[in-house]
Amino acid sequence: HKVTAKTLITWGRDDRVSPLDMALIPMRLIPQVELHVFPNCGHWAMVEAKADFERTVLAFLRQ
């Protein structure tokens, strides 16, 4: 509730450490939040889908 900056949350669709439904918590608490879900990824989307992750983050930062 204290985060006011536009925020990107990334999640692996197949994350067994933090299941996707856990993304609902920050989605409800952060006013300007965007969620990007990576298909066929577990907990380490930044490693498992490195190129797509980098494209997603860079596109978000350029907004």
Secondary structure, DSSP 8 states (H G I E B T S, - for coil): ----S-EEEEEETT-SSS-GGGGHHHHHH-SSEEEEEETT--S-HHHHTHHHHHHHHHHHHH-
